[in-house]
């Protein structure tokens, strides 16, 4: 995974009308105002789903998670003003680091997921400053996902 692609998803929007992007960006900018920078670090591993045939492997997040959750709540409020329904799934802060291809069938996918969940991250935890919210458009092809930044809002 490219370092520039590493991110924590606050909210996945799916396919949206491109004409909504400027309005979404303005609302996210407002949500980012007065939030302030904060620190997070990577810790722990897991898969989605946690049981059964995994599709996504991820690294968890620790640190100033309460501030991340407040930022997410502000972004949710901003998106509701643009017409998005509230996210029903609970927020699990994580960084997606890979996907298990659909052509990897049982039991190989299950074994890979189990091994990844048991993986212990060695060395010092990777800590980083959260200083912006980016509205991304994702493009998926046979090589994986690439991300195009549509707008960035600095946390201040």
Backbone as a ProteinNet text record, in pm:
[ID]
protein_1_A
[PRIMARY]
XXXXXXXXXXXXXXXXXXXXXXXXXXXXXXXXXXXXXXXXXXXXXXXXXXXXXXXXXXXXXXXXXXXXXXXXXXXXXXXXXXXXXXXXXXXXXXXXXXXXXXXXXXXXXXXXXXXXXXXXXXXXXXXXXXXXXXXXXXXXXXXXXXXXXXXXXXXX
[TERTIARY]
84.4	0	88.8	55.1	129.2	109.1	216.4	199.6	96	86.6	-11.4	-154.9	-172.4	-306.3	-351.8	-263.6	-298.6	-387.8	-503.6	-598.8	-696.4	-762.2	-870.1	-998.6	-1088.1	-1214.3	-1311	-1351.5	-1451	-1591.3	-1610.6	-1741.2	-1723.8	-1770.9	-1770.9	-1902	-1893.2	-2012.4	-2066.8	-1985.3	-2030.8	-2034.6	-2105.6	-2118.3	-2206.9	-2153.3	-2230.8	-2231.4	-2326.4	-2332.8	-2212.3	-2125.9	-2007.7	-2040.4	-2160.1	-2198.2	-2216.8	-2231.5	-2244	-2109.1	-2000	-1866.9	-1832.7	-1857.7	-1824.5	-1904	-2031.7	-2113.9	-2066.5	-2034	-1980.6	-1850.1	-1764.9	-1635.9	-1655.1	-1750.8	-1777.1	-1824.2	-1911	-1961.4	-1850	-1762.3	-1649.9	-1555	-1532.4	-1447.5	-1502.8	-1632.8	-1697.5	-1680.2	-1694.3	-1678.9	-1536.5	-1438.2	-1297.8	-1256.9	-1332.3	-1299.6	-1304.4	-1203.4	-1192.1	-1178.9	-1148.6	-1129.8	-990.1	-891.8	-753.9	-687.2	-556.5	-477	-473.8	-449.7	-435.6	-350.6	-311.9	-219.8	-292.8	-258.8	-305.6	-185.5	-202.4	-98.4	-164.1	-92.7	-142.4	-113	-212.6	-195.8	-300.2	-258.8	-352.2	-390.2	-441.4	-480.2	-615.9	-679.7	-808	-853.4	-973.7	-1032.2	-1179.4	-1231.7	-1376.4	-1418.2	-1516.8	-1574.2	-1475.4	-1501.5	-1410.6	-1418.3	-1532.9	-1551.8	-1592	-1570.2	-1607.3	-1499.7	-1542	-1449.7	-1413.2	-1291.4	-1252.8	-1236.8	-1270.8	-1254.3	-1152.3	-1138.5	-1051.3	-962.3	-833.7	-742.2	-705.3	-696.8	-676.1	-585.7	-535.8	-458.8	-542.4	-552.7	-634.1	-567	-643.4	-599.6	-612.2	-509.6	-509.9	-467.1	-461.8	-420.3	-540.5	-546.7	-654.6	-781.6	-828.4	-942.4	-1070.6	-1086.6	-1206.3	-1214.4	-1101.5	-1100.9	-1135.8	-1086.8	-1122.3	-1273	-1328.9	-1472.6	-1553.9	-1507.1	-1576.9	-1570.7	-1454.2	-1441.2	-1536.5	-1542.4	-1633.2	-1778.2	-1815.9	-1952.3	-1980.9	-1883.1	-1901	-1915.7	-1836.5	-1847.1	-1983.5	-2030.5	-2164.3	-2270.7	-2262.9	-2358.2	-2351.3	-2229.3	-2210.7	-2273.7	-2253.6	-2309.1	-2460.8	-2516.4	-2662.8	-2722.8	-2649.7	-2698.1	-2698.5	-2621.4	-2617.2	-2716.1	-2777.4	-2879.3	-2841.9	-2726.2	-2686.9	-2753.3	-2803.8	-2860.2	-2745.6	-2769.9	-2664.2	-2614.6	-2486.5	-2426.3	-2481.9	-2527.7	-2584.7	-2480.7	-2373.8	-2271	-2189.6	-2146.7	-2061.5	-1927.6	-1868.7	-1740.2	-1629.1	-1546.9	-1430.2	-1308.2	-1237.3	-1122.4	-1015.8	-976.7	-879.1	-820.4	-711.9	-651.7	-658.4	-729.9	-735.5	-599.7	-540.7	-409.9	-413.3	-526.6	-535.7	-673	-694	-817.7	-782.3	-863.4	-843.7	-928.4	-863	-931.8	-1042.3	-1145.2	-1260.1	-1224.4	-1121.5	-1088.5	-1008.2	-974.9	-911.8	-1025.7	-1043.2	-1157.8	-1122.9	-1226.7	-1203.9	-1117.1	-1037.8	-1017.2	-901.9	-841.7	-725	-758.4	-873.9	-909.5	-929.1	-992.6	-1016.3	-883.5	-792.6	-661	-582	-585.8	-514.5	-570.6	-701.8	-765	-730.5	-732.2	-697.4	-552.5	-463.4	-321.6	-303.1	-371.6	-356.2	-409.4	-521	-577.4	-483	-400.1	-306.9	-171.9	-153.7	-26.5	1.5	122.7	166.3	255.3	220.6	301.6	423.7	541.5	663.8	717	808.6	873.4	784	832.2	751.4	628.8	519.5	395.7	415.6	362.1	368.4	270.2	323.1	239.9	241.6	127.3	119.4	20	40.9	-46.8	-160.6	-280.9	-397.4	-416.6	-400.2	-405.3	-499	-571.8	-662.5	-767.9	-874.9	-978.1	-978.9	-971.4	-967	-1090	-1153.3	-1261.7	-1196.4	-1204.3	-1143.1	-1248.7	-1208.1	-1281.2	-1193.4	-1251.3	-1172	-1199.6	-1094.1	-1101.6	-1049.7	-1131.5	-1090	-1075.2	-961.5	-940.3	-867.4	-816	-751.4	-625.8	-567.3	-447.7	-481.6	-607	-647.6	-715.4	-708.5	-775.2	-672.8	-705.6	-628	-723.2	-665.9	-745.7	-710.6	-814.3	-799.7	-856.7	-773.8	-818.9	-900.5	-1025.6	-1111.6	-1100.4	-1079.6	-1060.4	-993.7	-927.7	-864.6	-906.1	-939.6	-976	-879.1	-805.1	-709.1	-781.6	-734.5	-788	-722.9	-803.6	-747	-813.9
-117.8	0	123.9	217.9	342.9	424.7	482.3	564.9	675.6	734.7	841.5	789.7	659.5	600.4	564.2	572.3	533.7	640.8	597.8	691.6	617.7	693.5	643.1	694.2	605.3	645	689.8	815.8	867.3	829.3	827.8	791.1	755	637	596.1	643.4	718.3	776.3	694.8	608.3	533.2	623.3	580.2	659.4	780.7	898	1021.1	1100.4	1189.3	1281.6	1375.2	1379	1466.3	1612.7	1656.5	1795.2	1825.1	1719.6	1738.5	1760.7	1724.4	1730.1	1867.8	1979.8	2109.3	2138.2	2101.5	2124.7	2036.6	1910.8	1820.4	1877.3	1924.1	1981.9	2101.2	2188.3	2305.5	2261.7	2162.8	2114.5	2048.7	1973.1	1910.2	2017.4	2120.1	2232.2	2293.8	2312.8	2367.8	2271.9	2143	2044.1	2042.4	2068.5	2064.3	2187.7	2296.1	2420.5	2399	2446	2439.4	2298.3	2201.7	2065.2	2048	2105.9	2095.6	1965.1	1972	1852.8	1759.6	1630.5	1533.6	1416.9	1331.6	1221	1086.2	1000.7	862.1	771.7	644.6	546.4	415.4	340.7	212.4	104.8	18.7	-88.9	-196.8	-320.7	-432	-455.8	-574.1	-612.1	-680.8	-686.5	-755	-767.4	-824.2	-842.7	-804.8	-774.1	-758.8	-863.7	-943.2	-960.7	-1031.1	-1019.5	-1078.6	-1230.9	-1282.7	-1428.3	-1465	-1589.4	-1633	-1599.1	-1570.2	-1542.6	-1394.3	-1358.7	-1217.1	-1158.3	-1031.2	-957.7	-845.4	-791.4	-676.2	-706.9	-669.1	-678.4	-536.2	-512.5	-377.5	-374.2	-253.4	-224.5	-125.4	-150.2	-67.3	63.5	147.7	282.3	300.2	361.9	401.4	547.4	599.9	739.1	824.4	942.9	1036.4	999.7	878.6	824	902	952.4	1031.3	1155.6	1217.1	1335	1293.8	1176.2	1123.8	1098.1	1041.6	1013.9	1143.4	1248.1	1377.5	1436.7	1424.3	1471.5	1395	1265.5	1184.8	1228.7	1254.3	1298.4	1431.8	1520.2	1649.4	1629	1537.6	1507.6	1445.2	1356.3	1295.9	1405.5	1501.5	1612.6	1694.7	1718.7	1794.2	1720.6	1590.2	1512.4	1506	1506.7	1504.1	1632.6	1743.9	1870.3	1867.7	1775.1	1761.3	1653.2	1583.1	1485.2	1340.2	1312.6	1174.1	1124.4	1002	938.5	903.9	904.5	868.6	725.3	706.6	572	487.3	368.3	280.6	189.7	159.2	71.3	145.5	74.1	140.6	178.9	286	334.7	253.4	189.3	114.8	177.3	267.4	334.4	232.8	239.6	145.1	200	138.1	165.7	36.4	39.2	-77.6	-91.8	-209.9	-228.6	-330.7	-398	-492.2	-555.1	-617.2	-689	-827.9	-924.5	-1061	-1077.9	-1111.6	-1120.9	-1225.7	-1200	-1289.2	-1427.2	-1435.8	-1566.8	-1654.3	-1601.1	-1682.5	-1746.1	-1874.3	-1941.3	-2008.3	-2068.7	-2139.1	-2261.5	-2306.2	-2246.5	-2145.3	-2117	-2027.9	-1888.7	-1834.2	-1700.2	-1699.1	-1801.7	-1810.3	-1820.6	-1905.4	-1920.6	-1790.1	-1721.1	-1593.6	-1494.1	-1485.9	-1395.5	-1429.5	-1556.9	-1599.3	-1564.4	-1588.2	-1556.7	-1406.6	-1326.4	-1181.9	-1131	-1184.2	-1140.3	-1167.8	-1270	-1306.6	-1237.1	-1164.3	-1097.1	-994.4	-995	-896.9	-794.8	-667.6	-562.3	-540.5	-550.6	-533.9	-392.7	-363.9	-232.8	-125.7	-1.9	108.7	131.8	171.8	198.6	317.7	307.2	416.9	524.1	638.3	748.9	858.8	924.3	1028.8	1136.1	1255.7	1368.9	1370.2	1387.4	1405.4	1555.2	1605.2	1749.4	1792.6	1697.4	1732.3	1625.1	1665	1572.9	1585.5	1472.9	1472.8	1402.7	1464.3	1400	1329.1	1195.1	1113.5	1057.3	1038.1	953.3	830.6	712.4	590.4	529.8	472.1	405.4	263.6	164.6	26.1	-38.9	-107.8	-185	-313.7	-385.1	-514.8	-502.6	-382.5	-362.5	-329	-291.7	-252.1	-116.8	-47	81.7	194.3	297.3	420.8	532.2	635.4	743	875.5	951.2	1084.4	1183.9	1276.5	1378	1483.2	1501.9	1603.8	1735.5	1726.4	1845.8	1806.9	1905	1886.1	2000.7	1964.7	2063.6	2048.8	2154.3	2152.9	2160.4	2083.3	2091.2	2209.9	2297.2	2415.9	2439.4
0	0	0	-84.1	-92.9	35.1	90.9	211.2	195.3	77.3	56.8	59	51.2	54.5	194.8	292.5	428.9	489.5	537.3	595.9	687.3	773.3	857.1	793.6	758.3	697.6	806.5	800	893.6	847.9	717	661.8	515.2	475.8	336	274.9	166.6	106.3	-10	-69.3	-186.4	-308	-408.5	-530.3	-505.5	-531.8	-512	-641.4	-652.2	-764.9	-755.3	-857.2	-851.3	-824.6	-860.8	-836.1	-687.5	-604.7	-460.3	-392.1	-457.9	-396	-338.4	-408.6	-348.6	-220.8	-219.9	-100.5	15	-16.1	86.6	141.4	53.2	94.7	187.1	155.3	240.4	379.4	384.5	512.9	595	528.9	599.5	651	571.2	614.6	743	747.8	867.6	985.9	962.3	1069.9	1123.9	1037	1078.4	1158.9	1142.9	1212.8	1363.3	1431	1577.8	1633.6	1548.8	1598.4	1656.6	1593.6	1640.9	1601.7	1590.7	1558.3	1678.1	1651.3	1759.6	1712.3	1805.9	1778.8	1783.8	1690.1	1688.7	1665.8	1696	1666.7	1627.3	1545.7	1498.3	1601.6	1623.9	1721.9	1697.8	1700.4	1685.5	1540.1	1514.2	1379.1	1382.4	1268.6	1259.8	1116.3	1100	967.5	970.7	853.7	834.4	733.7	760	892.6	985.6	1115.9	1214.9	1214.4	1176.1	1168.2	1026.8	992.3	858.2	757.2	635.6	525.5	522.1	564.2	567.8	428.1	417.9	292.2	306.4	427.9	453.1	573.1	563.9	678.2	717.9	849.8	898.7	1021.1	1049.5	1170.8	1251.4	1381.5	1468.7	1506.2	1574.5	1611.2	1761.9	1821.8	1962.4	1969.6	2089.8	2109.2	2143.1	2084.3	2114.3	2034.8	2060	1986.7	2016.1	2136.7	2169.6	2081.3	2054.2	1965.5	1822.5	1780.1	1648.8	1641.9	1747	1749.7	1746.1	1814.5	1809.2	1668.1	1603.5	1465.8	1375.1	1393.3	1311.6	1332.1	1456.4	1484.9	1415.5	1414.8	1346.5	1195.7	1139.5	995.8	966.1	1052.7	1034.6	1031.6	1125.1	1126.3	998.6	951	826.9	709.7	704.3	593.3	599.1	718.6	730	671.6	681.7	625.4	472.9	414.2	268.5	222.7	318.2	282	303	363.2	389.3	516.8	511.9	630.3	725.7	857	952.3	930.4	952.1	943.5	1056.7	1025.3	1127.6	1191.7	1118	1173.9	1278.7	1383.3	1482.9	1419.7	1471.7	1421.8	1485.6	1403.8	1450.1	1383.3	1453	1390.8	1349.2	1222.6	1169.3	1039.2	997.5	867.3	788.2	676.4	588.8	521.1	534.4	470.3	358	342.3	231.7	220.4	106.9	80.3	31	68.9	22.8	-102.7	-210.6	-339.3	-335.6	-412.5	-416	-468.8	-553.7	-610.3	-513.9	-395.8	-291.5	-212.8	-233.1	-171.7	-40.3	20	145.6	120.6	212.8	343.5	346.8	231.2	229.1	281.6	243.6	290.7	441.7	493.8	638.6	713.1	662.7	727.4	725.1	612.8	603.1	703.8	714.5	809.9	952.8	987.3	1122.6	1154.8	1060.7	1082.2	1100.9	1021.2	1032.6	1166	1212.6	1340.2	1456.4	1443.2	1550.1	1537.4	1429.8	1404.4	1512.8	1564.7	1664.4	1594.9	1607.7	1548.5	1636.8	1580.2	1657.5	1651.7	1740.8	1741.1	1798.8	1795.3	1848.9	1761.3	1825.4	1752.2	1659	1539.4	1443.6	1488.3	1531.9	1579.6	1475.2	1458.3	1358.6	1401.2	1349.8	1378.8	1278.1	1328	1241.7	1227.4	1105.2	1085	972.7	914.1	804.9	784.5	718.7	672.4	520.8	452.7	306.9	251.6	154.7	80.8	-36.7	-34.4	-139.4	-232.8	-355.5	-449.9	-468	-451.6	-467.8	-604.8	-660.8	-791	-770.6	-800.1	-783.1	-920	-936.2	-1058.2	-1021	-1119.4	-1093.5	-1006.5	-995.3	-912.5	-769	-743.6	-609.2	-611.9	-500.2	-485.9	-493.5	-567	-564.6	-519.6	-459.7	-403	-467.8	-500	-556.9	-455.5	-409.6	-315	-389.2	-346.1	-404.7	-327.7	-196.1	-114.7	15.1	76.3	207.5	298.5	421.8	522.4	638.2	666.9	778.2	911.5	1006.8	1142.2	1210.9	1266.3	1332.3	1465
[MASK]
++++++++++++++++++++++++++++++++++++++++++++++++++++++++++++++++++++++++++++++++++++++++++++++++++++++++++++++++++++++++++++++++++++++++++++++++++++++++++++

